[in-house]
Amino acid sequence: MLFSLEALDAAHGDSLFLHWRAKAGGKTHTALIDGGPTVTWKASLKPRLQELINAGGGELRLPFVMVSHVDSDHTGGLGKFFEWLDAQPQPRPVLIDTLWMNSFGALTTGRSSRPSDPLLLVLCQRRKTVLQVGSSSGEPDGPPLPPARCPP
């Protein structure tokens, strides 16, 4: 498998594109990992997404968007991205299969005090299916967490 990790200018946060191909000469897949702070959207995330959309003939499929953890320097740009995407006419230029995050329980139970949590809960509800990253025991080699559905 061939892959590259593209780091965007995300000020004090993180925003990355993971590009991979199963074999040389095969189709390139792209995923988004984090969105940096809010300023990242205009400064680097939106322009790069537009380049990828244009390169794909007007459409970009992201097998997943991943949130490494719920802090505004990782989620702020994602909030702007989803707001922009929801405002686009159908068919939307970016198709997202799943949203991966490791904070699903905190989001759905309200047990977190982080200000960005409500934003991600709304995003989660719009995307419907969330693959929780991690294990049910908290150990790296523990049993995997099941996919979860956002509450209505």
One Martini backbone bead per residue (centre of mass of N, CA, C, O) as a GRO file, in nm:
protein
  152
    1MET     BB    1   0.097   0.036   0.023
    2LEU     BB    2   0.032   0.370  -0.066
    3PHE     BB    3   0.134   0.678   0.110
    4SER     BB    4   0.021   1.010   0.226
    5LEU     BB    5   0.092   1.306   0.425
    6GLU     BB    6  -0.096   1.611   0.451
    7ALA     BB    7  -0.004   1.923   0.576
    8LEU     BB    8  -0.165   2.186   0.700
    9ASP     BB    9  -0.220   2.507   0.774
   10ALA     BB   10  -0.310   2.518   1.145
   11ALA     BB   11  -0.141   2.663   1.323
   12HIS     BB   12  -0.207   2.519   1.649
   13GLY     BB   13  -0.301   2.274   1.482
   14ASP     BB   14  -0.482   2.018   1.294
   15SER     BB   15  -0.449   1.921   0.930
   16LEU     BB   16  -0.521   1.629   0.731
   17PHE     BB   17  -0.416   1.434   0.450
   18LEU     BB   18  -0.496   1.112   0.336
   19HIS     BB   19  -0.316   0.923   0.095
   20TRP     BB   20  -0.415   0.629  -0.109
   21ARG     BB   21  -0.299   0.305  -0.239
   22ALA     BB   22  -0.312  -0.033  -0.300
   23LYS     BB   23  -0.161   0.029  -0.580
   24ALA     BB   24   0.019   0.082  -0.831
   25GLY     BB   25  -0.191   0.287  -1.029
   26GLY     BB   26  -0.415   0.330  -0.856
   27LYS     BB   27  -0.654   0.451  -0.676
   28THR     BB   28  -0.705   0.747  -0.508
   29HIS     BB   29  -0.736   0.813  -0.168
   30THR     BB   30  -0.919   1.030   0.069
   31ALA     BB   31  -0.860   1.180   0.393
   32LEU     BB   32  -0.974   1.347   0.689
   33ILE     BB   33  -0.771   1.499   0.955
   34ASP     BB   34  -0.889   1.723   1.080
   35GLY     BB   35  -0.939   2.112   1.093
   36GLY     BB   36  -0.856   2.281   1.293
   37PRO     BB   37  -0.904   2.581   1.338
   38THR     BB   38  -1.120   2.803   1.210
   39VAL     BB   39  -0.898   2.954   1.027
   40THR     BB   40  -0.833   2.706   0.839
   41TRP     BB   41  -1.055   2.707   0.636
   42LYS     BB   42  -0.971   2.964   0.468
   43ALA     BB   43  -0.652   2.932   0.451
   44SER     BB   44  -0.646   2.587   0.364
   45LEU     BB   45  -0.889   2.386   0.343
   46LYS     BB   46  -1.066   2.502   0.117
   47PRO     BB   47  -0.854   2.527  -0.111
   48ARG     BB   48  -0.779   2.222  -0.110
   49LEU     BB   49  -1.055   2.105  -0.165
   50GLN     BB   50  -1.094   2.246  -0.436
   51GLU     BB   51  -0.859   2.103  -0.576
   52LEU     BB   52  -0.974   1.813  -0.535
   53ILE     BB   53  -1.239   1.857  -0.679
   54ASN     BB   54  -1.123   1.941  -0.954
   55ALA     BB   55  -0.950   1.677  -0.993
   56GLY     BB   56  -1.246   1.508  -0.969
   57GLY     BB   57  -1.465   1.660  -1.153
   58GLY     BB   58  -1.643   1.790  -0.890
   59GLU     BB   59  -1.547   1.545  -0.694
   60LEU     BB   60  -1.530   1.419  -0.347
   61ARG     BB   61  -1.424   1.127  -0.179
   62LEU     BB   62  -1.464   1.040   0.170
   63PRO     BB   63  -1.441   0.767   0.361
   64PHE     BB   64  -1.318   0.971   0.586
   65VAL     BB   65  -1.359   1.150   0.894
   66MET     BB   66  -1.126   1.257   1.146
   67VAL     BB   67  -1.123   1.276   1.506
   68SER     BB   68  -0.885   1.268   1.739
   69HIS     BB   69  -1.002   1.517   1.914
   70VAL     BB   70  -1.181   1.735   2.141
   71ASP     BB   71  -1.064   2.028   1.999
   72SER     BB   72  -1.059   2.335   1.851
   73ASP     BB   73  -0.773   2.271   1.697
   74HIS     BB   74  -0.948   2.022   1.535
   75THR     BB   75  -1.272   2.134   1.486
   76GLY     BB   76  -1.324   2.420   1.367
   77GLY     BB   77  -1.284   2.359   1.057
   78LEU     BB   78  -1.505   2.138   1.043
   79GLY     BB   79  -1.744   2.317   1.099
   80LYS     BB   80  -1.709   2.492   0.844
   81PHE     BB   81  -1.719   2.262   0.641
   82PHE     BB   82  -2.010   2.159   0.710
   83GLU     BB   83  -2.153   2.423   0.656
   84TRP     BB   84  -2.071   2.443   0.362
   85LEU     BB   85  -2.175   2.167   0.265
   86ASP     BB   86  -2.481   2.211   0.350
   87ALA     BB   87  -2.500   2.468   0.137
   88GLN     BB   88  -2.485   2.284  -0.093
   89PRO     BB   89  -2.579   2.165  -0.372
   90GLN     BB   90  -2.718   1.925  -0.544
   91PRO     BB   91  -2.465   1.770  -0.572
   92ARG     BB   92  -2.223   1.732  -0.367
   93PRO     BB   93  -1.871   1.777  -0.378
   94VAL     BB   94  -1.877   1.614  -0.100
   95LEU     BB   95  -1.822   1.278   0.010
   96ILE     BB   96  -1.923   1.106   0.314
   97ASP     BB   97  -1.918   0.810   0.483
   98THR     BB   98  -1.753   0.873   0.763
   99LEU     BB   99  -1.721   0.931   1.119
  100TRP     BB  100  -1.437   0.966   1.319
  101MET     BB  101  -1.424   0.902   1.681
  102ASN     BB  102  -1.326   0.921   2.050
  103SER     BB  103  -1.610   1.095   2.178
  104PHE     BB  104  -1.904   0.988   2.175
  105GLY     BB  105  -1.992   0.968   2.472
  106ALA     BB  106  -1.951   1.268   2.545
  107LEU     BB  107  -2.155   1.375   2.335
  108THR     BB  108  -2.421   1.199   2.418
  109THR     BB  109  -2.406   1.259   2.749
  110GLY     BB  110  -2.271   1.544   2.840
  111ARG     BB  111  -1.969   1.486   2.997
  112SER     BB  112  -1.864   1.748   2.861
  113SER     BB  113  -1.702   2.086   2.871
  114ARG     BB  114  -1.650   2.132   2.586
  115PRO     BB  115  -1.733   2.371   2.346
  116SER     BB  116  -1.721   2.171   2.079
  117ASP     BB  117  -1.924   1.938   2.124
  118PRO     BB  118  -2.197   2.039   2.006
  119LEU     BB  119  -2.095   2.060   1.718
  120LEU     BB  120  -2.024   1.756   1.680
  121LEU     BB  121  -2.304   1.648   1.731
  122VAL     BB  122  -2.433   1.775   1.486
  123LEU     BB  123  -2.248   1.642   1.283
  124CYS     BB  124  -2.315   1.357   1.359
  125GLN     BB  125  -2.619   1.370   1.291
  126ARG     BB  126  -2.574   1.429   0.983
  127ARG     BB  127  -2.399   1.148   0.936
  128LYS     BB  128  -2.509   0.912   1.156
  129THR     BB  129  -2.230   0.749   1.125
  130VAL     BB  130  -2.004   0.614   1.378
  131LEU     BB  131  -1.666   0.547   1.428
  132GLN     BB  132  -1.509   0.423   1.689
  133VAL     BB  133  -1.204   0.498   1.830
  134GLY     BB  134  -1.087   0.206   1.974
  135SER     BB  135  -1.161   0.061   2.293
  136SER     BB  136  -1.353  -0.070   2.549
  137SER     BB  137  -1.089  -0.085   2.754
  138GLY     BB  138  -0.849   0.127   2.642
  139GLU     BB  139  -0.684  -0.071   2.493
  140PRO     BB  140  -0.517  -0.122   2.202
  141ASP     BB  141  -0.593  -0.461   2.217
  142GLY     BB  142  -0.879  -0.440   2.254
  143PRO     BB  143  -1.192  -0.434   2.211
  144PRO     BB  144  -1.386  -0.310   1.988
  145LEU     BB  145  -1.580  -0.067   1.894
  146PRO     BB  146  -1.879  -0.004   1.800
  147PRO     BB  147  -2.080   0.113   1.602
  148ALA     BB  148  -2.258   0.428   1.588
  149ARG     BB  149  -2.547   0.611   1.664
  150CYS     BB  150  -2.700   0.883   1.662
  151PRO     BB  151  -2.907   1.067   1.810
  152PRO     BB  152  -3.221   1.225   1.747
   0.00000   0.00000   0.00000
